[in-house]
């Protein structure tokens, strides 16, 4: 029975490590896609809208959404990493990271809404 427990723990540890790596890779992929998408769409958004915001605000509005998704993937990777190696130090680290990323998401969303206005955050037709 002890051997089975060790095998299961080893499998969980390896699966958790792999999931953590994959989630971090997804986060990086989302950032790259976000940069490309923002570069392609921001000039079109600038032309499609009547408001006179500086050019960089259109890029930031589009990229900010992608960045929020990337932060969520990173938080998921940290949660998986903590599940695999649950120690008090890891739990405290996860709590700090979760708080920081939650604040980043909240203030980034708030800034984007204030910068472009809630009515302008809709995709152009």
C-alpha positions as a Markdown table, in Angstrom:
| # | Residue | x | y | z |
|---|---|---|---|---|
| 1 | Unk | 0.0 | 0.0 | 0.0 |
| 2 | Unk | 2.9 | 2.3 | 0.8 |
| 3 | Unk | 4.4 | 1.7 | -2.6 |
| 4 | Unk | 1.1 | 2.6 | -4.3 |
| 5 | Unk | 1.0 | 5.9 | -2.4 |
| 6 | Unk | 4.5 | 6.8 | -3.4 |
| 7 | Unk | 3.7 | 6.0 | -7.1 |
| 8 | Unk | 0.6 | 8.2 | -6.9 |
| 9 | Unk | 2.4 | 11.0 | -5.2 |
| 10 | Unk | 5.2 | 10.8 | -7.8 |
| 11 | Unk | 2.7 | 10.9 | -10.6 |
| 12 | Unk | 0.9 | 13.8 | -9.1 |
| 13 | Unk | 4.1 | 15.7 | -8.7 |
| 14 | Unk | 5.2 | 15.1 | -12.3 |
| 15 | Unk | 1.8 | 15.9 | -13.7 |
| 16 | Unk | 1.6 | 19.1 | -11.6 |
| 17 | Unk | 5.1 | 20.2 | -12.7 |
| 18 | Unk | 4.1 | 19.6 | -16.3 |
| 19 | Unk | 0.8 | 21.5 | -15.9 |
| 20 | Unk | 2.6 | 24.4 | -14.3 |
| 21 | Unk | 5.0 | 24.6 | -17.2 |
| 22 | Unk | 2.2 | 24.4 | -19.7 |
| 23 | Unk | 0.2 | 27.1 | -18.0 |
| 24 | Unk | 3.2 | 29.4 | -17.9 |
| 25 | Unk | 3.8 | 28.7 | -21.6 |
| 26 | Unk | 0.1 | 29.5 | -22.3 |
| 27 | Unk | 0.6 | 32.8 | -20.5 |
| 28 | Unk | 3.6 | 33.6 | -22.7 |
| 29 | Unk | 1.7 | 32.6 | -25.8 |
| 30 | Unk | -1.3 | 34.8 | -24.9 |
| 31 | Unk | 1.1 | 37.8 | -24.4 |
| 32 | Unk | 2.7 | 37.2 | -27.9 |
| 33 | Unk | -0.7 | 36.9 | -29.5 |
| 34 | Unk | -1.9 | 40.0 | -27.6 |
| 35 | Unk | 1.0 | 42.0 | -28.9 |
| 36 | Unk | 0.4 | 40.9 | -32.5 |
| 37 | Unk | -3.3 | 41.4 | -32.2 |
| 38 | Unk | -2.9 | 44.9 | -30.7 |
| 39 | Unk | -0.4 | 46.0 | -33.4 |
| 40 | Unk | -2.8 | 44.9 | -36.1 |
| 41 | Unk | -6.1 | 46.2 | -34.5 |
| 42 | Unk | -5.1 | 49.5 | -32.9 |
| 43 | Unk | -4.7 | 51.5 | -36.2 |
| 44 | Unk | -8.1 | 50.2 | -37.3 |
| 45 | Unk | -9.7 | 51.1 | -33.9 |
| 46 | Unk | -8.2 | 54.6 | -34.2 |
| 47 | Unk | -9.8 | 55.1 | -37.6 |
| 48 | Unk | -13.2 | 53.6 | -36.6 |
| 49 | Unk | -13.7 | 55.7 | -33.5 |
| 50 | Unk | -14.7 | 59.4 | -33.4 |
| 51 | Unk | -13.0 | 60.1 | -30.0 |
| 52 | Unk | -9.7 | 61.8 | -30.1 |
| 53 | Unk | -7.5 | 59.7 | -27.7 |
| 54 | Unk | -3.8 | 59.5 | -28.2 |
| 55 | Unk | -2.7 | 56.6 | -30.5 |
| 56 | Unk | -1.2 | 54.5 | -27.8 |
| 57 | Unk | -4.5 | 54.2 | -25.9 |
| 58 | Unk | -5.9 | 52.0 | -28.6 |
| 59 | Unk | -3.0 | 49.6 | -28.4 |
| 60 | Unk | -3.2 | 49.7 | -24.6 |
| 61 | Unk | -6.9 | 49.0 | -24.6 |
| 62 | Unk | -6.6 | 45.9 | -26.8 |
| 63 | Unk | -3.3 | 44.6 | -25.2 |
| 64 | Unk | -4.6 | 45.2 | -21.7 |
| 65 | Unk | -7.3 | 42.6 | -22.2 |
| 66 | Unk | -4.8 | 40.1 | -23.4 |
| 67 | Unk | -2.5 | 40.9 | -20.5 |
| 68 | Unk | -5.3 | 40.2 | -18.0 |
| 69 | Unk | -5.8 | 36.8 | -19.5 |
| 70 | Unk | -2.1 | 36.1 | -19.3 |
| 71 | Unk | -2.1 | 37.0 | -15.6 |
| 72 | Unk | -4.9 | 34.6 | -15.0 |
| 73 | Unk | -2.8 | 31.8 | -16.6 |
| 74 | Unk | 0.1 | 32.7 | -14.5 |
| 75 | Unk | -2.0 | 32.6 | -11.3 |
| 76 | Unk | -3.3 | 29.2 | -12.3 |
| 77 | Unk | 0.3 | 28.0 | -12.8 |
| 78 | Unk | 1.1 | 29.2 | -9.3 |
| 79 | Unk | -1.9 | 27.5 | -7.8 |
| 80 | Unk | -1.0 | 24.2 | -9.5 |
| 81 | Unk | 2.6 | 24.6 | -8.3 |
| 82 | Unk | 1.4 | 25.0 | -4.7 |
| 83 | Unk | -0.9 | 22.0 | -5.0 |
| 84 | Unk | 2.0 | 19.9 | -5.9 |
| 85 | Unk | 4.3 | 21.2 | -3.1 |
| 86 | Unk | 2.0 | 22.4 | -0.4 |
| 87 | Unk | 4.2 | 24.0 | 2.3 |
| 88 | Unk | 3.6 | 27.0 | 4.5 |
| 89 | Unk | 6.2 | 29.0 | 2.6 |
| 90 | Unk | 4.5 | 28.1 | -0.7 |
| 91 | Unk | 1.1 | 28.9 | 0.6 |
| 92 | Unk | 2.3 | 32.3 | 1.8 |
| 93 | Unk | 4.0 | 32.9 | -1.5 |
| 94 | Unk | 0.8 | 31.9 | -3.4 |
| 95 | Unk | -1.3 | 34.3 | -1.2 |
| 96 | Unk | 1.1 | 37.2 | -1.9 |
| 97 | Unk | 1.2 | 36.4 | -5.7 |
| 98 | Unk | -2.6 | 36.0 | -5.9 |
| 99 | Unk | -3.1 | 39.4 | -4.1 |
| 100 | Unk | -0.6 | 41.2 | -6.3 |
| 101 | Unk | -2.1 | 39.7 | -9.5 |
| 102 | Unk | -5.6 | 40.4 | -8.4 |
| 103 | Unk | -4.7 | 44.1 | -7.7 |
| 104 | Unk | -3.0 | 44.3 | -11.1 |
| 105 | Unk | -6.0 | 42.9 | -12.9 |
| 106 | Unk | -8.4 | 45.2 | -11.0 |
| 107 | Unk | -6.4 | 48.4 | -11.6 |
| 108 | Unk | -5.6 | 47.5 | -15.2 |
| 109 | Unk | -9.3 | 47.0 | -15.9 |
| 110 | Unk | -10.2 | 50.2 | -14.1 |
| 111 | Unk | -7.5 | 52.2 | -15.9 |
| 112 | Unk | -8.7 | 50.9 | -19.3 |
| 113 | Unk | -12.3 | 51.8 | -18.5 |
| 114 | Unk | -11.3 | 55.3 | -17.4 |
| 115 | Unk | -9.0 | 55.9 | -20.3 |
| 116 | Unk | -11.3 | 54.9 | -23.1 |
| 117 | Unk | -14.7 | 55.0 | -21.3 |
| 118 | Unk | -16.9 | 52.0 | -20.8 |
| 119 | Unk | -18.9 | 52.7 | -24.0 |
| 120 | Unk | -15.7 | 52.6 | -26.1 |
| 121 | Unk | -14.5 | 49.3 | -24.8 |
| 122 | Unk | -16.8 | 47.5 | -27.2 |
| 123 | Unk | -15.3 | 46.1 | -30.3 |
| 124 | Unk | -16.0 | 48.2 | -33.4 |
| 125 | Unk | -18.4 | 46.8 | -35.9 |
